[in-house]
Every structure is written in C-alpha cells, then in structure tokens.
Amino acid sequence: MDSVKIAGRQVPAMGIGTWHMGSDPRKRPQEIDAIRAGIDAGARLVDTAEMYGSGDSEALVGEALQPYQRDDIFLLSKVLPSNASRQRMEKSLDASLARLHTDYLDLYLYHWRGGVPLAETVDELQRLQDSGKIRAWGVSNFDLSDMEELWQLPNGKNAVANEDLYNLATRGIEYDLLPWQRQHGIPLIAYSPVGAGEDIPASAMHGNAALAQVAQRHGVSPYEIILAWAIRDGHTIAIPQTSNPAHMKTNIAAGDIQLSADDLALLDKEFPAPTRKMPLAMR
C-alpha cells in the first residue's frame, strides 16, 4: 500500500474511521474486532473525535488499541469548536487522552470553525504541541478561504493536515482547495470516502456501469474501487468506517489497488471533476 507523509511520518494511505462507533454496548466486541482487524491488515492511522458519541468512540478506540505498541499507531482526535478556546482546549484534550488511554496524540484537529477567534485556537493548539501532549495539529472542514486565513497567522503554517469530505461523487475541493494543499505540502484526510448521507448516496456510485466495469477489470467490488480512487494521488489518506471485521479487511486491501490511466479516464467521464467553485461539502 502507498503511504503518505503526515506530521513527519509515513502513514499507510488507508486508515480507520470510527464515526458512529462505540455507543451501542451490544456492538462493542465486534467494533473492537473491526478496529483490530484493520490494524492487523496494515492500517496505522486511527481517526476519532470527542464529538463522536460524546466520547464513546474515543473510549472504544482506547480499548481496541490496548494490545498494540502505542508508537506503531498514528492516533488522531478532534476538538469541538465549543472547546477550541484558551480556557477550555487543554481540559478537553486531557479528557480525550484519558478515554484513549494514552498520554499524547499524534495529531489533534480543530473539528470545524466556530465562534472562537481562529488565532486563539491556533495559538492554543501550538501551545499544546509545545507541551508534548500532541505531536502535531491540523484542521478539519476547512475550505480554501479558511486555509488562506490560517496561513496568515503567526503559527498557522504549522498545521500539518486538513480533513474534509471527499469521494468520487463529491469532488468540489479539487477545483481550488486541493491544488492549494498540494502546493503547500498539506495532505488531505478524506472522510466519507465512499459517500455518506442522502445527498451523497453510495448506491448512486455503486450502480454506475463504468464503475462496475473498472471493478470487474480488477476483480474487486465497486466499493473497493471507490476507495482506491480516493487515495490515487499519493497525498490523501482515506478513513472509511465499518464495524464489520471482514469489511474492514476489504477496506484496507483496497489501498493496494493501482488504477490505470484508462480506469481514471473512465471514472472522470462518469464523475467529472468540478469546473467551478463549489460549496464545501460537510457532514
């Protein structure tokens, strides 16, 4: 599997998302098995957030990671906008660390913009990095104008990643944001890489004849092609989520699929790149 350099580390391009996980005790054993299946299959980046189940996801991840060497895992979580102030962020981070059973995060993301001045949030993120509680920090759900504003701040250029919604059917960020991130060496973490929600139905992609044709060429499912497409540029880490261990193994294996120029051309024809600025897609 290809890897992406993020915060100074080479990380496999297929990671593990954990949104909607951890809140149902009946599903917990299977969800833990799924996360461990992903790591055993070669994933290293595990993505969570204090928002997910109000900490339930972080607690699940903390339990799932117990058998592994901490330094082998690239662990990231996110701070809510309501906690992104000088007064509240460190307390919020400490609670996340406690749930995750660790004393540091590899990456801490500002989940989305809220009412706290961006400069205050950035300065506090940098202070927490300097303290050693986080190894690096970044942002999430930032569009180009947000990144440009970030870049003007004294510590803004220390951001190492931006996590946005991105998949074959939702390519708006390719128009201006992704070129800017490539130019500035900021990798993308793609959430909902196989589609999500009523406005971005995965079924619409799965039912596409061209996508089925590419999948047939590779002897895999359309789902796996969609994931392989998301990481095709070598600068993107995808974080698909599943509570099914077998499905998790399939997700990680999709990182080994190499799409040809013909494959990509066919998919571009069916799912065109944007020709104008699009509103940032968010969930």
MIDOSE-1310 file (N, C-alpha, C; in nm, 2 decimals, decimal comma, always signed):
residues 283
mdsv	+0,08/-0,12/+0,00/+0,00/+0,00/+0,00/+0,09/+0,12/+0,00; +0,05/+0,22/-0,08/+0,12/+0,35/-0,08/+0,10/+0,42/+0,06; +0,20/+0,50/+0,09/+0,19/+0,58/+0,22/+0,20/+0,73/+0,19; +0,15/+0,80/+0,29/+0,15/+0,95/+0,28/+0,23/+1,01/+0,39
kiag	+0,31/+1,11/+0,37/+0,39/+1,17/+0,48/+0,30/+1,27/+0,55; +0,28/+1,25/+0,67/+0,20/+1,34/+0,75/+0,26/+1,36/+0,89; +0,28/+1,48/+0,93/+0,35/+1,52/+1,05/+0,48/+1,45/+1,07; +0,55/+1,44/+0,95/+0,69/+1,39/+0,95/+0,69/+1,23/+0,95
rqvp	+0,58/+1,17/+0,94/+0,58/+1,02/+0,94/+0,51/+0,97/+0,81; +0,56/+0,86/+0,77/+0,50/+0,79/+0,65/+0,39/+0,70/+0,71; +0,27/+0,72/+0,67/+0,15/+0,65/+0,72/+0,08/+0,59/+0,60; +0,04/+0,46/+0,61/-0,04/+0,39/+0,50/-0,16/+0,48/+0,46
amgi	-0,19/+0,48/+0,33/-0,29/+0,57/+0,28/-0,43/+0,53/+0,32; -0,45/+0,41/+0,36/-0,59/+0,37/+0,40/-0,59/+0,36/+0,56; -0,67/+0,44/+0,62/-0,68/+0,45/+0,76/-0,81/+0,39/+0,81; -0,84/+0,42/+0,94/-0,96/+0,37/+1,00/-1,04/+0,48/+1,06
gtwh	-1,17/+0,50/+1,01/-1,26/+0,59/+1,07/-1,35/+0,53/+1,18; -1,39/+0,61/+1,27/-1,47/+0,55/+1,38/-1,60/+0,63/+1,42; -1,64/+0,71/+1,33/-1,77/+0,78/+1,35/-1,88/+0,68/+1,36; -1,98/+0,71/+1,45/-2,09/+0,62/+1,47/-2,06/+0,49/+1,54
mgsd	-1,94/+0,48/+1,60/-1,90/+0,36/+1,67/-1,88/+0,39/+1,82; -1,91/+0,29/+1,90/-1,88/+0,30/+2,04/-1,99/+0,32/+2,14; -2,11/+0,35/+2,08/-2,22/+0,39/+2,17/-2,32/+0,28/+2,20; -2,31/+0,17/+2,13/-2,40/+0,05/+2,15/-2,32/-0,06/+2,21
prkr	-2,35/-0,09/+2,34/-2,27/-0,19/+2,41/-2,28/-0,33/+2,34; -2,39/-0,35/+2,27/-2,41/-0,48/+2,21/-2,31/-0,50/+2,09; -2,28/-0,39/+2,03/-2,19/-0,39/+1,91/-2,04/-0,38/+1,95; -2,01/-0,35/+2,08/-1,87/-0,32/+2,12/-1,77/-0,43/+2,08
pqei	-1,80/-0,55/+2,12/-1,70/-0,66/+2,08/-1,67/-0,66/+1,93; -1,77/-0,65/+1,85/-1,75/-0,66/+1,71/-1,67/-0,53/+1,66; -1,71/-0,42/+1,72/-1,64/-0,30/+1,67/-1,49/-0,30/+1,71; -1,46/-0,35/+1,83/-1,32/-0,37/+1,87/-1,25/-0,46/+1,78
dair	-1,32/-0,57/+1,74/-1,26/-0,67/+1,65/-1,23/-0,60/+1,51; -1,32/-0,52/+1,47/-1,31/-0,45/+1,34/-1,19/-0,36/+1,34; -1,17/-0,28/+1,44/-1,06/-0,19/+1,45/-0,93/-0,27/+1,45; -0,92/-0,37/+1,53/-0,80/-0,45/+1,54/-0,78/-0,53/+1,40
agid	-0,88/-0,57/+1,33/-0,86/-0,63/+1,20/-0,80/-0,53/+1,11; -0,84/-0,41/+1,11/-0,78/-0,31/+1,03/-0,63/-0,28/+1,05; -0,60/-0,28/+1,18/-0,45/-0,26/+1,22/-0,37/-0,38/+1,18; -0,43/-0,50/+1,20/-0,36/-0,62/+1,17/-0,34/-0,64/+1,02
agar	-0,43/-0,57/+0,94/-0,42/-0,58/+0,79/-0,33/-0,47/+0,74; -0,28/-0,38/+0,82/-0,18/-0,29/+0,78/-0,21/-0,14/+0,80; -0,33/-0,11/+0,84/-0,37/+0,03/+0,87/-0,29/+0,08/+1,00; -0,26/+0,20/+1,00/-0,19/+0,26/+1,11/-0,26/+0,38/+1,17
lvdt	-0,32/+0,46/+1,08/-0,39/+0,58/+1,13/-0,53/+0,55/+1,17; -0,56/+0,59/+1,30/-0,70/+0,57/+1,35/-0,75/+0,71/+1,38; -0,87/+0,74/+1,33/-0,93/+0,87/+1,34/-1,05/+0,87/+1,43; -1,06/+0,96/+1,53/-1,17/+0,97/+1,62/-1,19/+1,11/+1,65
aemy	-1,28/+1,14/+1,74/-1,31/+1,28/+1,78/-1,39/+1,28/+1,91; -1,38/+1,38/+1,99/-1,46/+1,39/+2,11/-1,61/+1,40/+2,08; -1,64/+1,45/+1,97/-1,78/+1,46/+1,93/-1,85/+1,33/+1,91; -1,78/+1,23/+1,86/-1,83/+1,10/+1,82/-1,89/+1,03/+1,94
gsgd	-2,02/+1,03/+1,95/-2,08/+0,96/+2,07/-2,05/+1,03/+2,20; -2,02/+1,16/+2,19/-1,98/+1,23/+2,32/-1,87/+1,16/+2,39; -1,77/+1,11/+2,32/-1,65/+1,05/+2,38/-1,66/+0,89/+2,37; -1,77/+0,84/+2,33/-1,78/+0,69/+2,33/-1,69/+0,63/+2,23
seal	-1,67/+0,70/+2,11/-1,58/+0,65/+2,01/-1,44/+0,65/+2,06; -1,40/+0,75/+2,13/-1,26/+0,76/+2,18/-1,24/+0,65/+2,28; -1,34/+0,62/+2,37/-1,32/+0,51/+2,47/-1,31/+0,38/+2,40; -1,39/+0,36/+2,29/-1,38/+0,23/+2,21/-1,24/+0,22/+2,15
vgea	-1,19/+0,33/+2,09/-1,06/+0,32/+2,03/-0,95/+0,29/+2,14; -0,96/+0,36/+2,25/-0,87/+0,33/+2,36/-0,86/+0,19/+2,40; -0,98/+0,12/+2,41/-0,98/-0,02/+2,44/-0,92/-0,11/+2,33; -0,96/-0,07/+2,20/-0,92/-0,15/+2,09/-0,77/-0,15/+2,07
lqpy	-0,70/-0,04/+2,11/-0,56/-0,02/+2,08/-0,47/-0,08/+2,19; -0,53/-0,14/+2,30/-0,45/-0,18/+2,41/-0,35/-0,29/+2,37; -0,37/-0,38/+2,28/-0,27/-0,48/+2,25/-0,15/-0,43/+2,17; -0,16/-0,31/+2,12/-0,06/-0,27/+2,03/+0,04/-0,17/+2,09
qrdd	+0,16/-0,16/+2,03/+0,26/-0,07/+2,07/+0,21/+0,07/+2,03; +0,20/+0,16/+2,13/+0,15/+0,29/+2,10/+0,22/+0,36/+1,99; +0,35/+0,35/+1,98/+0,43/+0,42/+1,88/+0,40/+0,37/+1,74; +0,34/+0,25/+1,73/+0,31/+0,19/+1,60/+0,18/+0,25/+1,54
ifll	+0,11/+0,32/+1,62/-0,02/+0,37/+1,58/-0,01/+0,52/+1,56; -0,07/+0,57/+1,45/-0,09/+0,72/+1,43/-0,23/+0,75/+1,47; -0,24/+0,81/+1,59/-0,37/+0,83/+1,66/-0,41/+0,98/+1,65; -0,53/+1,01/+1,59/-0,57/+1,15/+1,59/-0,71/+1,16/+1,64
skvl	-0,74/+1,27/+1,71/-0,87/+1,31/+1,76/-0,89/+1,46/+1,72; -1,01/+1,50/+1,76/-1,05/+1,64/+1,72/-1,12/+1,71/+1,84; -1,10/+1,84/+1,84/-1,16/+1,92/+1,94/-1,28/+1,99/+1,88; -1,39/+2,00/+1,96/-1,51/+2,07/+1,92/-1,49/+2,22/+1,92
psna	-1,56/+2,29/+1,83/-1,55/+2,43/+1,83/-1,58/+2,50/+1,96; -1,67/+2,44/+2,04/-1,71/+2,49/+2,17/-1,60/+2,48/+2,27; -1,50/+2,39/+2,24/-1,39/+2,37/+2,33/-1,26/+2,42/+2,28; -1,26/+2,50/+2,17/-1,14/+2,54/+2,10/-1,09/+2,67/+2,15
srqr	-1,11/+2,70/+2,27/-1,06/+2,83/+2,33/-0,94/+2,80/+2,42; -0,88/+2,91/+2,46/-0,76/+2,91/+2,55/-0,81/+2,85/+2,68; -0,93/+2,88/+2,73/-0,98/+2,84/+2,86/-1,02/+2,69/+2,86; -1,06/+2,63/+2,75/-1,12/+2,50/+2,75/-1,04/+2,39/+2,68
meks	-0,95/+2,42/+2,59/-0,90/+2,32/+2,50/-0,82/+2,22/+2,57; -0,73/+2,26/+2,66/-0,64/+2,16/+2,73/-0,73/+2,06/+2,82; -0,83/+2,11/+2,88/-0,92/+2,03/+2,96/-0,99/+1,93/+2,87; -1,03/+1,97/+2,75/-1,09/+1,89/+2,65/-1,00/+1,78/+2,60
ldas	-0,87/+1,82/+2,57/-0,77/+1,73/+2,53/-0,74/+1,63/+2,64; -0,73/+1,67/+2,76/-0,70/+1,58/+2,87/-0,81/+1,47/+2,88; -0,93/+1,51/+2,86/-1,04/+1,41/+2,87/-1,03/+1,31/+2,75; -0,99/+1,36/+2,63/-0,98/+1,27/+2,52/-0,86/+1,17/+2,55
larl	-0,75/+1,22/+2,60/-0,64/+1,14/+2,62/-0,67/+1,03/+2,73; -0,75/+1,07/+2,83/-0,79/+0,97/+2,93/-0,88/+0,86/+2,87; -0,97/+0,90/+2,78/-1,06/+0,80/+2,72/-0,98/+0,71/+2,63; -0,87/+0,76/+2,56/-0,79/+0,69/+2,47/-0,68/+0,61/+2,54
htdy	-0,66/+0,62/+2,66/-0,56/+0,55/+2,74/-0,42/+0,58/+2,68; -0,39/+0,71/+2,66/-0,26/+0,75/+2,61/-0,22/+0,88/+2,67; -0,10/+0,92/+2,66/-0,06/+1,05/+2,71/-0,02/+1,15/+2,60; -0,05/+1,11/+2,48/-0,03/+1,20/+2,37/-0,11/+1,16/+2,24
ldly	-0,14/+1,26/+2,16/-0,20/+1,23/+2,03/-0,09/+1,26/+1,92; -0,09/+1,18/+1,82/-0,01/+1,21/+1,70/-0,05/+1,33/+1,63; -0,19/+1,35/+1,63/-0,24/+1,47/+1,55/-0,37/+1,51/+1,62; -0,39/+1,64/+1,64/-0,51/+1,69/+1,70/-0,57/+1,79/+1,60
lyhw	-0,69/+1,77/+1,56/-0,76/+1,86/+1,46/-0,86/+1,95/+1,52; -0,87/+2,07/+1,48/-0,98/+2,16/+1,50/-1,10/+2,12/+1,42; -1,20/+2,06/+1,48/-1,30/+1,98/+1,40/-1,38/+2,07/+1,30; -1,42/+2,18/+1,33/-1,47/+2,28/+1,23/-1,47/+2,42/+1,30
rggv	-1,49/+2,52/+1,22/-1,48/+2,65/+1,27/-1,60/+2,69/+1,35; -1,58/+2,76/+1,46/-1,69/+2,80/+1,55/-1,67/+2,95/+1,58; -1,71/+2,99/+1,70/-1,71/+3,13/+1,74/-1,58/+3,18/+1,80; -1,49/+3,09/+1,84/-1,36/+3,13/+1,89/-1,27/+3,19/+1,78
plae	-1,21/+3,30/+1,80/-1,12/+3,35/+1,70/-1,02/+3,25/+1,66; -0,99/+3,24/+1,53/-0,90/+3,14/+1,48/-0,76/+3,15/+1,54; -0,72/+3,27/+1,55/-0,59/+3,30/+1,61/-0,57/+3,24/+1,75; -0,68/+3,25/+1,83/-0,67/+3,20/+1,97/-0,67/+3,04/+1,96
tvde	-0,75/+2,98/+1,88/-0,75/+2,84/+1,86/-0,61/+2,79/+1,82; -0,55/+2,85/+1,72/-0,42/+2,81/+1,67/-0,31/+2,83/+1,77; -0,31/+2,94/+1,84/-0,21/+2,96/+1,95/-0,22/+2,85/+2,05; -0,34/+2,81/+2,09/-0,36/+2,71/+2,19/-0,32/+2,57/+2,14
lqrl	-0,35/+2,54/+2,01/-0,30/+2,42/+1,95/-0,15/+2,41/+1,95; -0,09/+2,52/+1,92/+0,06/+2,53/+1,92/+0,11/+2,51/+2,06; +0,05/+2,57/+2,15/+0,10/+2,56/+2,29/+0,09/+2,41/+2,34; -0,02/+2,34/+2,30/-0,03/+2,20/+2,34/+0,07/+2,11/+2,27
qdsg	+0,10/+2,15/+2,15/+0,21/+2,08/+2,08/+0,34/+2,10/+2,15; +0,37/+2,22/+2,18/+0,49/+2,25/+2,25/+0,50/+2,18/+2,39; +0,38/+2,15/+2,45/+0,38/+2,09/+2,58/+0,41/+1,94/+2,57; +0,39/+1,88/+2,44/+0,42/+1,74/+2,42/+0,29/+1,65/+2,43
kira	+0,18/+1,71/+2,46/+0,05/+1,64/+2,47/+0,00/+1,60/+2,33; +0,04/+1,68/+2,23/+0,01/+1,64/+2,09/+0,14/+1,66/+2,01; +0,16/+1,57/+1,92/+0,28/+1,57/+1,84/+0,27/+1,67/+1,72; +0,14/+1,69/+1,68/+0,12/+1,79/+1,57/-0,03/+1,82/+1,57
wgvs	-0,07/+1,93/+1,50/-0,21/+1,97/+1,49/-0,24/+2,01/+1,35; -0,37/+2,01/+1,32/-0,43/+2,05/+1,19/-0,57/+2,09/+1,20; -0,64/+2,09/+1,09/-0,78/+2,14/+1,09/-0,86/+2,04/+1,01; -0,99/+2,07/+1,02/-1,09/+1,98/+0,95/-1,21/+2,07/+0,91
nfdl	-1,27/+2,03/+0,79/-1,38/+2,11/+0,73/-1,34/+2,25/+0,70; -1,21/+2,27/+0,66/-1,16/+2,40/+0,62/-1,17/+2,40/+0,46; -1,22/+2,52/+0,41/-1,22/+2,54/+0,27/-1,09/+2,63/+0,23; -1,08/+2,66/+0,11/-0,96/+2,74/+0,07/-0,95/+2,87/+0,14
sdme	-1,06/+2,95/+0,16/-1,05/+3,08/+0,23/-1,01/+3,06/+0,37; -1,06/+2,95/+0,43/-1,01/+2,92/+0,57/-0,86/+2,89/+0,58; -0,81/+2,81/+0,48/-0,67/+2,78/+0,48/-0,59/+2,90/+0,46; -0,63/+2,99/+0,37/-0,56/+3,11/+0,34/-0,56/+3,20/+0,47
elwq	-0,67/+3,21/+0,54/-0,67/+3,29/+0,66/-0,58/+3,22/+0,76; -0,58/+3,09/+0,77/-0,49/+3,02/+0,87/-0,35/+3,05/+0,84; -0,31/+3,05/+0,71/-0,17/+3,07/+0,67/-0,12/+3,21/+0,70; -0,21/+3,30/+0,73/-0,16/+3,44/+0,76/-0,13/+3,45/+0,91
lpng	-0,17/+3,36/+0,99/-0,15/+3,37/+1,13/+0,00/+3,33/+1,17; +0,05/+3,38/+1,28/+0,19/+3,35/+1,31/+0,23/+3,20/+1,32; +0,14/+3,12/+1,38/+0,16/+2,98/+1,39/+0,09/+2,90/+1,29; +0,01/+2,96/+1,20/-0,08/+2,89/+1,11/-0,01/+2,79/+1,02
knav	+0,11/+2,83/+0,97/+0,18/+2,74/+0,88/+0,23/+2,61/+0,95; +0,21/+2,59/+1,08/+0,25/+2,47/+1,15/+0,14/+2,36/+1,13; +0,02/+2,40/+1,08/-0,08/+2,30/+1,05/-0,03/+2,19/+0,95; -0,05/+2,06/+0,98/+0,01/+1,96/+0,90/-0,10/+1,88/+0,82
aned	-0,23/+1,91/+0,83/-0,33/+1,83/+0,76/-0,46/+1,91/+0,76; -0,55/+1,87/+0,66/-0,68/+1,92/+0,66/-0,77/+1,80/+0,63; -0,87/+1,78/+0,71/-0,96/+1,66/+0,69/-1,10/+1,72/+0,64; -1,13/+1,67/+0,52/-1,25/+1,72/+0,45/-1,33/+1,60/+0,39
lynl	-1,46/+1,62/+0,37/-1,54/+1,52/+0,30/-1,49/+1,51/+0,15; -1,46/+1,39/+0,10/-1,41/+1,38/-0,04/-1,44/+1,24/-0,08; -1,50/+1,23/-0,20/-1,52/+1,10/-0,26/-1,55/+1,12/-0,41; -1,56/+1,01/-0,48/-1,57/+1,01/-0,63/-1,69/+1,09/-0,67
atrg	-1,80/+1,10/-0,59/-1,92/+1,17/-0,63/-1,92/+1,31/-0,57; -1,82/+1,35/-0,49/-1,82/+1,48/-0,42/-1,67/+1,53/-0,44; -1,65/+1,59/-0,55/-1,51/+1,63/-0,59/-1,49/+1,78/-0,58; -1,58/+1,86/-0,52/-1,57/+2,00/-0,53/-1,43/+2,06/-0,48
ieyd	-1,37/+2,00/-0,39/-1,24/+2,06/-0,33/-1,13/+2,05/-0,44; -1,15/+1,97/-0,54/-1,05/+1,96/-0,65/-1,03/+2,09/-0,72; -1,13/+2,18/-0,72/-1,13/+2,30/-0,80/-1,02/+2,39/-0,75; -1,01/+2,41/-0,62/-0,91/+2,51/-0,57/-0,84/+2,47/-0,44
llpw	-0,92/+2,40/-0,35/-0,86/+2,37/-0,23/-0,74/+2,26/-0,24; -0,77/+2,15/-0,31/-0,67/+2,05/-0,32/-0,54/+2,10/-0,39; -0,55/+2,18/-0,50/-0,43/+2,23/-0,56/-0,35/+2,32/-0,46; -0,42/+2,40/-0,38/-0,35/+2,48/-0,28/-0,28/+2,39/-0,18
qrqh	-0,35/+2,28/-0,14/-0,28/+2,20/-0,04/-0,16/+2,13/-0,10; -0,17/+2,09/-0,22/-0,05/+2,02/-0,29/+0,06/+2,12/-0,29; +0,03/+2,25/-0,33/+0,13/+2,35/-0,34/+0,20/+2,38/-0,20; +0,12/+2,36/-0,10/+0,18/+2,39/+0,04/+0,22/+2,27/+0,12
gipl	+0,21/+2,15/+0,05/+0,25/+2,03/+0,12/+0,16/+1,98/+0,23; +0,03/+2,01/+0,22/-0,06/+1,98/+0,33/-0,15/+1,86/+0,28; -0,13/+1,74/+0,33/-0,21/+1,62/+0,29/-0,35/+1,64/+0,33; -0,44/+1,57/+0,25/-0,58/+1,56/+0,28/-0,61/+1,43/+0,35
iays	-0,69/+1,44/+0,46/-0,76/+1,32/+0,52/-0,90/+1,32/+0,47; -0,94/+1,22/+0,39/-1,07/+1,22/+0,33/-1,17/+1,14/+0,41; -1,27/+1,21/+0,47/-1,37/+1,14/+0,54/-1,49/+1,11/+0,45; -1,57/+1,01/+0,48/-1,68/+0,96/+0,40/-1,63/+0,93/+0,26
pvga	-1,52/+0,86/+0,24/-1,46/+0,84/+0,11/-1,54/+0,75/+0,02; -1,65/+0,68/+0,07/-1,74/+0,60/-0,02/-1,88/+0,66/-0,02; -1,89/+0,79/+0,02/-2,02/+0,85/+0,02/-2,09/+0,84/+0,15; -2,18/+0,94/+0,18/-2,24/+0,94/+0,31/-2,37/+1,03/+0,30
gedi	-2,47/+0,98/+0,36/-2,59/+1,07/+0,37/-2,68/+1,07/+0,25; -2,79/+1,12/+0,26/-2,89/+1,12/+0,15/-2,84/+1,20/+0,03; -2,76/+1,31/+0,06/-2,72/+1,39/-0,05/-2,60/+1,33/-0,13; -2,53/+1,23/-0,07/-2,42/+1,17/-0,14/-2,44/+1,02/-0,13
pasa	-2,54/+0,96/-0,19/-2,56/+0,82/-0,18/-2,46/+0,73/-0,24; -2,40/+0,64/-0,16/-2,31/+0,55/-0,21/-2,37/+0,46/-0,32; -2,50/+0,44/-0,31/-2,57/+0,35/-0,40/-2,56/+0,41/-0,54; -2,56/+0,54/-0,55/-2,56/+0,60/-0,69/-2,42/+0,57/-0,75
mhgn	-2,32/+0,57/-0,68/-2,19/+0,53/-0,73/-2,18/+0,38/-0,76; -2,23/+0,30/-0,67/-2,22/+0,15/-0,68/-2,30/+0,10/-0,80; -2,41/+0,17/-0,84/-2,49/+0,13/-0,95/-2,44/+0,18/-1,09; -2,33/+0,25/-1,09/-2,28/+0,30/-1,21/-2,21/+0,20/-1,30
aala	-2,24/+0,19/-1,43/-2,19/+0,09/-1,52/-2,04/+0,10/-1,54; -1,99/+0,22/-1,55/-1,85/+0,24/-1,57/-1,77/+0,20/-1,45; -1,82/+0,23/-1,33/-1,75/+0,19/-1,21/-1,75/+0,04/-1,20; -1,86/-0,03/-1,24/-1,87/-0,17/-1,23/-1,77/-0,23/-1,33
qvaq	-1,75/-0,16/-1,44/-1,65/-0,21/-1,54/-1,51/-0,21/-1,49; -1,48/-0,10/-1,42/-1,34/-0,09/-1,36/-1,32/-0,19/-1,25; -1,43/-0,21/-1,17/-1,42/-0,31/-1,07/-1,40/-0,45/-1,13; -1,47/-0,48/-1,24/-1,45/-0,61/-1,30/-1,31/-0,63/-1,35
rhgv	-1,25/-0,53/-1,41/-1,11/-0,54/-1,46/-1,02/-0,58/-1,34; -1,04/-0,53/-1,22/-0,95/-0,56/-1,11/-1,00/-0,68/-1,03; -1,12/-0,73/-1,06/-1,16/-0,85/-0,98/-1,20/-0,81/-0,84; -1,25/-0,69/-0,82/-1,29/-0,64/-0,69/-1,43/-0,58/-0,70
spye	-1,48/-0,53/-0,58/-1,61/-0,47/-0,58/-1,60/-0,32/-0,62; -1,71/-0,26/-0,66/-1,71/-0,12/-0,69/-1,67/-0,04/-0,56; -1,71/-0,08/-0,45/-1,68/-0,02/-0,32/-1,52/+0,00/-0,31; -1,45/-0,11/-0,34/-1,31/-0,11/-0,33/-1,24/-0,01/-0,43
iila	-1,30/+0,00/-0,55/-1,25/+0,09/-0,65/-1,27/+0,24/-0,60; -1,39/+0,26/-0,54/-1,41/+0,40/-0,49/-1,31/+0,44/-0,39; -1,27/+0,34/-0,30/-1,17/+0,37/-0,20/-1,03/+0,39/-0,27; -1,00/+0,30/-0,36/-0,87/+0,32/-0,43/-0,86/+0,45/-0,50
wair	-0,97/+0,49/-0,56/-0,97/+0,62/-0,63/-0,94/+0,74/-0,53; -1,00/+0,73/-0,41/-0,98/+0,84/-0,32/-0,83/+0,87/-0,28; -0,75/+0,77/-0,29/-0,61/+0,78/-0,25/-0,52/+0,78/-0,37; -0,57/+0,80/-0,49/-0,49/+0,78/-0,61/-0,38/+0,87/-0,63
dght	-0,38/+0,99/-0,56/-0,28/+1,10/-0,59/-0,16/+1,09/-0,50; -0,16/+1,00/-0,40/-0,04/+0,99/-0,32/-0,03/+1,09/-0,21; -0,13/+1,18/-0,20/-0,13/+1,29/-0,10/-0,25/+1,28/-0,01; -0,33/+1,17/-0,02/-0,45/+1,16/+0,05/-0,46/+1,03/+0,14
iaip	-0,51/+1,05/+0,26/-0,54/+0,93/+0,35/-0,69/+0,92/+0,36; -0,74/+0,81/+0,32/-0,89/+0,78/+0,34/-0,91/+0,71/+0,47; -1,03/+0,75/+0,53/-1,06/+0,69/+0,66/-1,20/+0,63/+0,65; -1,22/+0,52/+0,58/-1,35/+0,46/+0,58/-1,39/+0,40/+0,71
qtsn	-1,51/+0,39/+0,74/-1,56/+0,34/+0,87/-1,64/+0,21/+0,85; -1,62/+0,11/+0,93/-1,70/-0,01/+0,93/-1,69/-0,08/+1,06; -1,80/-0,14/+1,11/-1,80/-0,22/+1,23/-1,79/-0,36/+1,20; -1,77/-0,40/+1,08/-1,76/-0,54/+1,03/-1,61/-0,58/+1,01
pahm	-1,56/-0,67/+1,08/-1,41/-0,70/+1,07/-1,38/-0,75/+0,92; -1,46/-0,83/+0,86/-1,43/-0,87/+0,72/-1,43/-0,75/+0,63; -1,53/-0,66/+0,65/-1,54/-0,55/+0,56/-1,42/-0,46/+0,59; -1,37/-0,45/+0,71/-1,26/-0,37/+0,74/-1,13/-0,42/+0,67
ktni	-1,11/-0,55/+0,66/-1,00/-0,61/+0,59/-1,01/-0,57/+0,44; -1,13/-0,57/+0,39/-1,15/-0,53/+0,25/-1,12/-0,39/+0,22; -1,16/-0,30/+0,32/-1,12/-0,16/+0,31/-0,97/-0,14/+0,30; -0,90/-0,20/+0,39/-0,75/-0,18/+0,39/-0,69/-0,24/+0,26
aagd	-0,74/-0,36/+0,22/-0,68/-0,42/+0,10/-0,70/-0,33/-0,03; -0,81/-0,25/-0,02/-0,83/-0,16/-0,14/-0,72/-0,06/-0,16; -0,64/-0,04/-0,05/-0,52/+0,05/-0,07/-0,41/+0,00/-0,16; -0,42/-0,13/-0,19/-0,32/-0,19/-0,28/-0,36/-0,19/-0,43
iqls	-0,48/-0,14/-0,45/-0,53/-0,14/-0,59/-0,47/-0,02/-0,67; -0,41/-0,05/-0,78/-0,35/+0,05/-0,86/-0,44/+0,08/-0,98; -0,50/+0,19/-0,99/-0,59/+0,23/-1,10/-0,50/+0,28/-1,22; -0,54/+0,23/-1,34/-0,47/+0,27/-1,46/-0,52/+0,40/-1,51
addl	-0,45/+0,46/-1,61/-0,49/+0,58/-1,67/-0,63/+0,56/-1,73; -0,65/+0,45/-1,80/-0,78/+0,42/-1,86/-0,89/+0,41/-1,75; -0,86/+0,35/-1,64/-0,96/+0,34/-1,53/-1,00/+0,48/-1,49; -0,90/+0,57/-1,47/-0,92/+0,70/-1,42/-1,00/+0,79/-1,52
alld	-0,96/+0,77/-1,65/-1,03/+0,84/-1,75/-1,18/+0,81/-1,76; -1,21/+0,68/-1,74/-1,34/+0,63/-1,75/-1,42/+0,69/-1,63; -1,36/+0,68/-1,51/-1,43/+0,73/-1,39/-1,45/+0,89/-1,40; -1,35/+0,96/-1,46/-1,36/+1,10/-1,47/-1,48/+1,14/-1,56
kefp	-1,50/+1,06/-1,66/-1,61/+1,08/-1,76/-1,75/+1,07/-1,69; -1,76/+0,97/-1,60/-1,88/+0,94/-1,53/-1,90/+1,03/-1,41; -1,79/+1,07/-1,34/-1,80/+1,15/-1,22/-1,70/+1,27/-1,25; -1,74/+1,37/-1,32/-1,65/+1,47/-1,37/-1,59/+1,56/-1,25
aptr	-1,47/+1,60/-1,27/-1,41/+1,70/-1,18/-1,48/+1,83/-1,19; -1,48/+1,91/-1,09/-1,55/+2,04/-1,09/-1,49/+2,14/-1,19; -1,57/+2,22/-1,25/-1,53/+2,32/-1,34/-1,55/+2,46/-1,28; -1,60/+2,47/-1,16/-1,63/+2,59/-1,09/-1,62/+2,57/-0,94
kmpl	-1,61/+2,68/-0,87/-1,61/+2,67/-0,72/-1,74/+2,61/-0,67; -1,73/+2,52/-0,58/-1,84/+2,45/-0,52/-1,84/+2,48/-0,37; -1,96/+2,49/-0,31/-1,96/+2,50/-0,16/-1,90/+2,38/-0,10; -1,83/+2,40/+0,02/-1,76/+2,29/+0,08/-1,86/+2,19/+0,13
amr	-1,85/+2,06/+0,10/-1,94/+1,96/+0,14/-1,90/+1,92/+0,29; -1,99/+1,91/+0,37/-1,97/+1,87/+0,51/-2,08/+1,78/+0,56; -2,04/+1,70/+0,66/-2,14/+1,62/+0,73/-2,13/+1,65/+0,88
